[in-house]
Amino acid sequence: MRLNKSAKRQSLKPNMTPMIDVTFLLLIFFISVNQITEANNEPVELPKLQGSNDLQPSVLTVNVMEDGQTVVSGETVSIDRFISIVTNELTRQGDDPSRVTVVVRADKRSDARPVNEIVRALTRLQITKIRIAVQVPE
């Protein structure tokens, strides 16, 4: 059996037309997006707000020890003293509760009662940014 070697083999050449079409579409897309972005950023001199840099959002950390003691900045405090500290911080932040974040770090062996008292006190002061610190297992 003799194979015909003279038969034309079909060569598999990649069709570049779809790739060129996609390239041009991407080019048109990025040019359009760039022009829209530049249209939204007209050179305008914005007014300055006096005192805007003075107030930085504050983070207050509260530690609840194993025996239930509340520690703020290395000082053991009662719940009333803690409320006083938070109220002073609120006053310093212009009476804006959204600018104060409180992180509660409770020992896993401690009772939940002090943590609940702290959260209740913060809720009465309308502070909603309360974070309970936990350790993520690896």
DRENPA-611927 format. One record per residue: y, z, x of N, C-alpha, C, O, CB in turn; residue in one letter. Coordinates in steps of 0.2 Angstrom, whole numbers, padded with zeros to 4 digits, always signed. Glycine has a CB too. Layout:
<voros>
YZXYZXYZXYZXYZXa ...
</voros>
This chain:
<voros>
-0006+0000+0004+0000+0000+0000+0006+0000+0004+0007+0004+0009+0000+0006-0005m +0010-0005+0003+0016-0005+0007+0022-0003+0003+0023-0006-0002+0017-0013+0010r +0026+0001+0006+0032+0003+0003+0038-0002+0005+0038-0004+0011+0034+0010+0005l +0042-0003+0000+0047-0008+0002+0053-0004+0005+0057+0000+0002+0050-0011-0005n +0054-0005+0011+0059-0002+0015+0066-0005+0014+0071-0002+0015+0058-0002+0022k +0066-0011+0011+0072-0014+0010+0076-0012+0004+0081-0014+0002+0071-0021+0010s +0072-0008+0000+0075-0006-0006+0081-0001-0005+0081+0003+0000+0070-0002-0011a +0086-0002-0008+0092+0001-0007+0092+0009-0009+0090+0010-0015+0099-0002-0011k +0093+0013-0005+0093+0020-0007+0100+0022-0010+0105+0019-0008+0092+0024+0000r +0099+0026-0015+0106+0028-0018+0108+0034-0014+0105+0039-0013+0105+0030-0025q +0114+0033-0012+0117+0038-0008+0121+0043-0012+0124+0041-0017+0122+0035-0003s +0120+0049-0011+0123+0054-0015+0130+0056-0012+0130+0060-0007+0119+0061-0015l +0135+0053-0014+0142+0055-0012+0145+0059-0017+0145+0058-0023+0146+0048-0011k +0148+0064-0015+0152+0069-0020+0158+0065-0023+0161+0062-0020+0154+0075-0017p +0158+0066-0030+0164+0064-0033+0170+0068-0032+0170+0074-0035+0162+0063-0041n +0175+0066-0029+0181+0070-0027+0186+0070-0033+0191+0074-0033+0184+0067-0021m +0185+0066-0038+0191+0066-0043+0191+0072-0047+0197+0074-0048+0189+0060-0048t +0186+0076-0049+0187+0082-0053+0191+0087-0048+0195+0091-0050+0181+0085-0055p +0189+0087-0042+0192+0092-0037+0199+0091-0036+0203+0096-0036+0188+0092-0030m +0201+0085-0035+0208+0083-0035+0212+0085-0041+0217+0087-0041+0209+0075-0033i +0209+0084-0047+0212+0085-0053+0213+0093-0054+0219+0095-0056+0208+0083-0059d +0208+0097-0052+0209+0104-0052+0214+0106-0047+0218+0111-0049+0202+0108-0050v +0215+0103-0041+0220+0105-0036+0227+0104-0039+0231+0108-0038+0219+0101-0030t +0228+0098-0042+0234+0096-0045+0236+0101-0051+0242+0103-0051+0235+0089-0047f +0231+0103-0055+0233+0108-0060+0235+0114-0057+0239+0118-0060+0226+0108-0065l +0231+0117-0052+0233+0123-0049+0240+0123-0046+0244+0128-0047+0228+0125-0044l +0242+0117-0043+0248+0116-0040+0254+0117-0045+0259+0120-0044+0248+0110-0036l +0253+0113-0051+0257+0113-0056+0258+0120-0059+0264+0122-0061+0255+0108-0062i +0253+0124-0060+0253+0130-0063+0257+0135-0058+0261+0139-0061+0246+0133-0064f +0256+0135-0052+0259+0140-0048+0267+0138-0047+0271+0142-0046+0256+0140-0041f +0268+0132-0047+0275+0130-0047+0279+0132-0053+0285+0134-0053+0276+0122-0046i +0276+0131-0059+0279+0133-0066+0280+0141-0066+0285+0143-0068+0274+0131-0071s +0274+0145-0064+0275+0152-0064+0281+0154-0059+0284+0159-0061+0268+0155-0061v +0281+0151-0053+0287+0153-0049+0293+0152-0052+0298+0156-0051+0286+0149-0042n +0294+0146-0055+0301+0145-0058+0302+0150-0064+0308+0152-0065+0301+0138-0061q +0297+0152-0068+0298+0157-0073+0300+0163-0070+0305+0167-0073+0292+0157-0078i +0297+0165-0065+0298+0172-0061+0305+0172-0059+0309+0177-0059+0293+0173-0056t +0307+0166-0056+0314+0166-0053+0319+0166-0058+0325+0169-0057+0315+0160-0049e +0318+0163-0064+0323+0163-0070+0324+0170-0072+0329+0172-0075+0320+0159-0075a +0319+0175-0072+0319+0182-0074+0323+0186-0069+0325+0192-0071+0313+0185-0076n +0324+0184-0063+0327+0188-0058+0334+0185-0056+0335+0184-0050+0322+0189-0052n +0338+0184-0061+0345+0182-0059+0348+0187-0055+0347+0193-0055+0349+0180-0065e +0353+0185-0050+0356+0190-0046+0361+0193-0050+0367+0191-0051+0359+0186-0040p +0360+0199-0052+0364+0204-0056+0365+0210-0052+0360+0213-0050+0361+0205-0063v +0371+0213-0051+0372+0219-0048+0372+0225-0054+0376+0225-0058+0379+0219-0045e +0366+0229-0053+0365+0234-0058+0369+0240-0057+0371+0241-0051+0358+0235-0059l +0371+0243-0062+0375+0250-0061+0371+0255-0058+0365+0255-0059+0378+0252-0068p +0374+0260-0055+0371+0265-0052+0371+0271-0057+0376+0272-0060+0374+0267-0045k +0365+0275-0057+0365+0281-0061+0366+0287-0057+0362+0288-0052+0358+0281-0065l +0372+0291-0058+0373+0296-0054+0368+0302-0055+0366+0303-0061+0380+0299-0056q +0366+0305-0050+0361+0310-0050+0354+0308-0051+0350+0313-0052+0363+0315-0055g +0352+0302-0052+0346+0300-0053+0341+0301-0047+0335+0302-0049+0345+0292-0054s +0343+0302-0041+0339+0303-0036+0338+0311-0035+0334+0313-0031+0341+0300-0029n +0342+0315-0038+0342+0322-0037+0336+0325-0040+0333+0330-0037+0348+0325-0040d +0333+0323-0045+0328+0326-0049+0321+0322-0047+0320+0316-0049+0329+0326-0056l +0317+0325-0043+0310+0322-0042+0305+0326-0046+0306+0332-0047+0309+0323-0034q +0301+0322-0049+0296+0326-0053+0292+0331-0049+0291+0330-0043+0290+0321-0056p +0291+0337-0052+0288+0342-0048+0281+0343-0050+0279+0342-0056+0292+0349-0049s +0277+0346-0045+0270+0348-0047+0269+0355-0045+0270+0357-0039+0265+0343-0042v +0267+0359-0050+0266+0366-0049+0258+0367-0049+0255+0365-0054+0270+0370-0054l +0256+0371-0044+0249+0372-0043+0247+0379-0045+0250+0384-0042+0246+0370-0036t +0243+0380-0049+0241+0387-0051+0233+0388-0050+0229+0384-0051+0242+0388-0059v +0232+0393-0046+0225+0395-0044+0222+0401-0048+0226+0406-0049+0224+0396-0037n +0216+0400-0051+0213+0406-0055+0207+0408-0051+0203+0404-0050+0211+0404-0062v +0208+0414-0048+0203+0416-0044+0196+0419-0047+0196+0419-0054+0205+0422-0039m +0191+0420-0044+0185+0422-0047+0185+0428-0051+0182+0429-0056+0180+0424-0041e +0190+0433-0049+0191+0439-0053+0196+0438-0059+0197+0443-0062+0193+0445-0049d +0198+0432-0060+0203+0431-0065+0210+0431-0064+0215+0430-0068+0202+0435-0071g +0212+0433-0057+0219+0434-0055+0222+0427-0055+0219+0422-0053+0220+0437-0048q +0228+0426-0057+0232+0420-0056+0236+0420-0050+0240+0425-0049+0236+0419-0063t +0236+0415-0046+0240+0415-0040+0244+0408-0040+0241+0403-0041+0235+0415-0034v +0250+0409-0039+0255+0404-0038+0259+0404-0032+0262+0409-0030+0260+0403-0044v +0259+0399-0028+0262+0399-0021+0260+0405-0017+0264+0408-0013+0269+0399-0022s +0254+0407-0017+0251+0412-0013+0253+0419-0016+0251+0424-0012+0254+0412-0006g +0256+0420-0021+0258+0426-0024+0254+0427-0031+0253+0423-0035+0265+0426-0026e +0251+0433-0031+0247+0435-0037+0252+0437-0043+0256+0441-0042+0242+0441-0036t +0252+0433-0049+0256+0434-0054+0253+0435-0061+0247+0433-0062+0261+0428-0054v +0257+0439-0065+0254+0440-0072+0256+0433-0076+0259+0429-0073+0257+0446-0075s +0253+0433-0082+0254+0427-0086+0262+0427-0088+0264+0421-0088+0250+0427-0092i +0265+0432-0089+0272+0432-0090+0276+0430-0085+0281+0426-0085+0274+0440-0092d +0274+0432-0079+0278+0430-0073+0277+0422-0072+0281+0419-0070+0276+0434-0066r +0271+0420-0073+0269+0413-0073+0274+0409-0077+0276+0403-0076+0262+0411-0074f +0274+0411-0084+0279+0408-0088+0286+0408-0086+0289+0403-0087+0278+0411-0095i +0288+0413-0083+0295+0413-0080+0295+0408-0074+0301+0405-0074+0296+0420-0077s +0290+0407-0070+0291+0402-0065+0291+0395-0068+0295+0391-0065+0285+0403-0060i +0287+0394-0073+0287+0387-0076+0294+0386-0079+0296+0380-0079+0281+0387-0081v +0296+0391-0083+0303+0390-0086+0308+0389-0081+0313+0385-0082+0305+0397-0090t +0308+0392-0075+0313+0391-0070+0312+0384-0067+0317+0380-0066+0312+0396-0064n +0306+0381-0067+0305+0374-0064+0308+0369-0070+0310+0364-0068+0298+0373-0063e +0307+0371-0076+0309+0367-0081+0317+0366-0081+0319+0361-0082+0307+0369-0088l +0320+0372-0080+0327+0372-0080+0330+0368-0074+0334+0364-0074+0330+0379-0079t +0326+0368-0068+0328+0364-0062+0327+0357-0063+0330+0353-0060+0323+0367-0056r +0322+0355-0068+0321+0348-0069+0325+0346-0075+0323+0340-0078+0313+0347-0071q +0330+0349-0077+0334+0347-0083+0331+0348-0090+0333+0344-0094+0336+0340-0082g +0327+0353-0090+0324+0354-0097+0320+0348-0099+0320+0347-0105+0329+0357-0102d +0317+0345-0095+0313+0339-0097+0305+0340-0095+0303+0340-0089+0315+0332-0093d +0301+0342-0100+0294+0344-0099+0290+0338-0096+0285+0340-0092+0291+0346-0105p +0292+0332-0097+0289+0327-0094+0289+0326-0087+0285+0322-0083+0291+0320-0097s +0294+0329-0084+0295+0329-0076+0291+0335-0073+0291+0335-0066+0302+0330-0075r +0288+0339-0076+0284+0344-0073+0276+0343-0074+0274+0342-0080+0286+0351-0076v +0273+0343-0069+0265+0343-0069+0262+0349-0066+0264+0352-0061+0263+0336-0065t +0258+0352-0070+0254+0358-0068+0247+0357-0067+0243+0354-0071+0255+0364-0073v +0245+0358-0061+0238+0358-0059+0235+0365-0059+0237+0369-0055+0237+0354-0051v +0230+0365-0063+0226+0372-0063+0220+0371-0059+0215+0367-0061+0225+0374-0071v +0219+0375-0054+0213+0376-0050+0209+0382-0052+0212+0387-0050+0215+0375-0043r +0204+0382-0055+0200+0388-0057+0193+0388-0053+0190+0383-0052+0199+0388-0065a +0192+0394-0051+0185+0395-0047+0180+0394-0052+0181+0396-0058+0185+0402-0044d +0174+0391-0051+0169+0390-0055+0166+0396-0058+0163+0396-0063+0164+0385-0052k +0166+0401-0054+0163+0408-0056+0168+0412-0061+0166+0417-0063+0161+0412-0050r +0174+0410-0062+0179+0414-0065+0178+0413-0073+0175+0408-0075+0186+0411-0063s +0181+0417-0077+0181+0417-0084+0186+0412-0086+0190+0410-0083+0182+0424-0087d +0184+0409-0092+0188+0403-0095+0195+0406-0098+0199+0403-0099+0185+0399-0100a +0195+0413-0100+0201+0416-0103+0207+0415-0100+0212+0413-0103+0199+0423-0104r +0208+0416-0093+0214+0415-0090+0216+0408-0090+0222+0406-0091+0214+0417-0082p +0212+0403-0089+0213+0396-0089+0216+0394-0096+0221+0390-0097+0207+0391-0088v +0213+0397-0102+0215+0395-0108+0222+0398-0110+0226+0395-0113+0210+0398-0114n +0223+0404-0107+0230+0407-0108+0235+0403-0104+0241+0402-0107+0230+0414-0105e +0234+0400-0098+0238+0396-0095+0240+0390-0099+0246+0388-0099+0236+0394-0088i +0235+0386-0101+0236+0380-0105+0239+0382-0111+0244+0378-0113+0229+0377-0107v +0238+0387-0115+0242+0389-0121+0249+0390-0119+0253+0387-0123+0239+0395-0124r +0251+0393-0114+0258+0395-0112+0261+0388-0110+0267+0387-0112+0258+0400-0106a +0258+0384-0107+0261+0377-0105+0262+0373-0111+0267+0369-0112+0256+0373-0100l +0257+0373-0116+0258+0370-0122+0264+0372-0126+0268+0368-0129+0252+0370-0127t +0265+0379-0126+0271+0382-0130+0277+0379-0127+0283+0379-0130+0271+0389-0130r +0277+0378-0120+0283+0376-0116+0284+0368-0117+0288+0365-0114+0283+0378-0109l +0279+0365-0121+0279+0358-0122+0278+0354-0116+0280+0348-0115+0286+0356-0125q +0274+0357-0111+0272+0353-0105+0265+0350-0106+0260+0353-0108+0271+0358-0099i +0265+0343-0106+0259+0340-0108+0255+0337-0102+0249+0335-0102+0260+0334-0112t +0258+0337-0096+0255+0335-0090+0252+0341-0086+0254+0344-0082+0260+0331-0085k +0246+0342-0089+0242+0348-0086+0235+0344-0083+0232+0341-0087+0240+0353-0092i +0234+0346-0077+0228+0343-0074+0223+0349-0072+0226+0354-0069+0230+0339-0067r +0217+0349-0074+0212+0354-0072+0208+0351-0066+0205+0346-0067+0207+0355-0078i +0209+0354-0060+0206+0352-0054+0198+0353-0054+0196+0358-0056+0209+0355-0048a +0194+0348-0052+0187+0348-0052+0185+0345-0045+0188+0341-0042+0183+0345-0058v +0179+0347-0043+0176+0344-0037+0171+0339-0039+0167+0340-0043+0173+0350-0033q +0172+0333-0037+0167+0327-0038+0161+0328-0034+0162+0327-0028+0171+0321-0038v +0155+0328-0037+0150+0328-0032+0149+0321-0029+0150+0316-0031+0143+0330-0036p +0146+0322-0022+0145+0315-0019+0139+0312-0020+0137+0307-0017+0146+0317-0011e 
</voros>
